[in-house]
Amino acid sequence: MAKLAPSHLLQTPLSSKPTSLPRLSSTLTLLDDLGHLGELKTLSSVKAVHAQMIKMSNNNKMDIKAKSLATCYLEFGDSRSAAMAFFVGSAHYLPWSPFLEEFRRYGNDPEDVLKFFLEFHNRGVVFDSRVLGFVLKLCGNLKELWLGLEMHAYLIKKGFDLDVYLNCALINFYGTCLGIESSNQLFDEMHKKEDMLWDEVIKLNSKKGRWVKVLELFSNMQLSFAKPNSATIINALQACGKVRALNEGKQIHGYVLRWGLESNLSICNSLISMYSRNDRLELAKAVFDSMNDHNLSSWNSIISSYTALGCLNDAWIVYYEMELSDVKPDIVTWNCLLSGHSLHGSYQEVLAILKRMQDAGFKPNSSSITSVLQAVSELCLLKHGKEIHAFVIRNGLDYDVYVGTSLVDMYVKNNCLSFAQSVFDNMKNKNIFAWNCLISGYSFEGLFEDAEQLLNSMSQEGIKPDLVTWNGLILGYAMKGRHKEAIAAIHRMKSSGLTPNVVSWTALISGCSQNENHAESLKYFLQMQEDGIRANFATISSLLKACAGLSLLRKGEEIHCHSIRKGFIEDVFVATALVDMYSKAGNFRSAYEVFRMIKNRTLASWNCMIMGFATYGSAKEAISLFNEMRGAGLQPDAITFTALLSGCKNSGLVDEGWKFFDSMSTDYNIAPTIEHFSCMVDILARAGYLDEAWDFIQTMPLKPDASIWGAFLASCLTHKNLEFAETAAKNLFELEPHNPANYVLMMNLYSISNRWVDVERLKDLMRKVGVKHSPVWSWTQIDQKIHMFCAEGKPHPDLGEIYFELYHLVSEMKKLGYEPDISCVHQNIDAVEKKKMLLSHTEKLAITYGLMKMKNGEPIRVVNNTRVCSDCHTAAKYISVVRKCEIFLKDGTRFHHFREGKCTCNDCW
């Protein structure tokens, strides 16, 4: 439809004489009895009756008569006369919206109403403020900017600018066509601000979601001694809930009490909602209890308050009280219960509520379906999801964009991307959430070409990717280990005009940590800080995971201090990550202290602490903590039993290991995984029960993998059982042909047995397969610098001084009975050379350097990437006595804490 040409309205001044039509009164009268209008058969007869009605003016039932007259004209296709009847005779009595609906129903364009108005005006018809207000509202409704602006100029010129109804219409027009800021500016420029005008501008800001402005206007309204109506008070209370302005809400509550408005149910219901949105359920309940009467909305408000804040049992108590009060729940009540349980993770209960709702005779609507689909998504109940999808189609709910988006999300979370794409393609109206959901789904599955193609299509359809879009893509790249593409996506985001937020960087940092690229995580964190982005709880948790993976105690302690300063330490996930970091970085005491400070421990918190005990060889303490956990009412999971079995393995507790392994299925209905079977093989084989371990492998229900045979082979080396070792090695060479550790273990066993031909044979096999020895290294941190000691490659710059100190140490150790264990050298050389080789072990070099550089009393902390040999283990015991120090050594499997000539492993490693 072509827009109306500007400058029509001011062509004819208000005082000009009519050219064709006479001046008409704005208060026309109609016949009392209009029954015969429906019997009129021609348009001319309608006009005749209209004329008669004007002559025989009677204001009784004017709105009914005017409506009948306008309808008669529309039935005969005379939209112009219908508009004239409305403008001239009935605009006082008929609301404009029903008239427009009737106008449209007979196939007319509402823009014609404006054309007729201009025609009548230019022919000299004089309209009062009610008609002009209607035209202004219609200009806003049809986005007729220029005509509306001319109307404003006309009103100022003719002195209508003080009319409150017209000013309300003007504010609405500006808000619709030029934005809320223009409306607020116009309001500020108005000299006379009556109560109705305040109500209107507050209502308009509320509709636009300008909650802070609503509160500002309401405050100024009070200072101007204007009296708000109940709708304005409700809007102000809604704003207090949205922006969590509790103090302002309390002040409005005081106003309600002062003016005796507490009997207004709508206001009281809004007070309940406001207090619940500000997490003050006790005040919401106090308002509810103080009400003399409760309607259905009141009950729904308090039930919604409880469910929104996770007080689900209280919500049900109120629900039953409502039933006892003879108030029947409606669909809103059930939807409150559904959404609350879904929001707070009670997904099974959501399905039960849905059944109860249907049994009560209620048919789920789009809001119900959205909550149920979220529960189905989280429970990964694809079959239920498909049933709900069928219900949606049968009942025509697929038009709803939120239902469509929830269906896409459900299929994405159930790894049915083809179904998700199909639902997405059939959605008529796609919001950005649907696009983001599908892009994330493709990204998380590693289907980046599809994700990028969808990103391009999104832009082509005029939808600009937002932060969520990019963050889904970044997280997908990071989770799949494609960090270069992830950082490139961050740069692309910046190029598009968006600023990466904490979620963007945390997605990258978290992805690196999950893929054990811990150094990259710390590097990207520095870049994040350079961009001025502050870390949140999730960032801190990911960084602590990186520190745990690298055993960076000092960096972990820095992050701990930062967490305390920023209040992150109260978060259970951050606290659990701290326990994990301290356990893996060699400060077990701090790990235990943090664990004890956690108020609401999750299962993950308990599992981390139990695994910490297990890693340090404190199996009895791990078992004690497990019993404490059970006493606290928590059920163990598979990870709990992995930790317990690891503790038994590291402490040589065979009987206890069997007990926990058997109890998994019998007491806790947990099916053992390959990891649990591997622990049991390790427990048996380490303790020397190689035959039992072999039988266990042969009878286990799962096919043995590399972890099973690797554990068995390591124990065969310890107990020098060549026959079993060769069988294990054969399986390992097939399962992991490129893992050098398996070849090295077997070569060590052959060298112990003086089977040097077999050693050379394995070396030839490694060359043939293309397997290279993994570099052996140890490191220690002095101040803020990491000092690496590698068996191959560039030597440490202070290596000469280190060897000098080490010779002195060995000399002192020999006085206490130390004797080098040359069986740890698996090379065909003489004993003297073997003793020299033992001195070059990286663990000894790192420990010695720590002694040289550390301050007195400070423990030595060393990280080694392979299992510590028995000679280095013995040497560390002697060093702890000679230098009166503590040594923490983390090898490839566990922690060793040396003090006063003893190790926490009790020589079981």
Secondary structure by P-SEA (a helix, b strand, c coil): ccccccccccccccccccccccccccbbbbbcccccccccccaaaaaaaaaaaaaaccccaaaaaaaaaaaaaaaacaaaaaaaaaaccccccccaaaaaaaaaaacccaaaaaaaaaaaaaacccccaaaaaaaaaaaaaacaaaaaaaaaaaaaaacccccaaaaaaaaaaaaacccaaaaaaaaaacccccaaaaaaaaaaaaaacaaaaaaaaaaaaaaacccccaaaaaaaaaaaaaacaaaaaaaaaaaaaaacccccaaaaaaaaaaaaaacaaaaaaaaaaacccccaaaaaaaaaaaaaacaaaaaaaaaaaaaaacccccaaaaaaaaaaaaaacaaaaaaaaaaaaaaacccccaaaaaaaaaaaaaacaaaaaaaaaaaaaaacccccaaaaaaaaaaaaaacaaaaaaaaaaacccccaaaaaaaaaaaaaacaaaaaaaaaaaaaaacccccaaaaaaaaaaaaaacaaaaaaaaaaaaaaacccccaaaaaaaaaaaaaacaaaaaaaaaaaaaaacccccaaaaaaaaaaaaaacaaaaaaaaaaaaaaacccccaaaaaaaaaaaaaaccaaaaaaaaaacccccaaaaaaaaaaaaaacaaaaaaaaaaaaaaacccccaaaaaaaaaaaaaacaaaaaaaaaaaccccccccccaaaaaaaaaaaaaacaaaaaaaaaacccccccaaaaaaaaaaaaaaccaaaaaaaaaaaaaaccccaaaaaaaaaaaaaacaaaaaaaaaaaaaaacccccccbbbbbcccbbbbbbcccccccaaaaaaaaaaaaaaaaaaaccccccccccccccaaaaaaaaaacaaaaaaaaaaacccccbbbbbbbcccccaaaaaaaaaaaaaccbbbbbbcccbbbbbccccccccccc
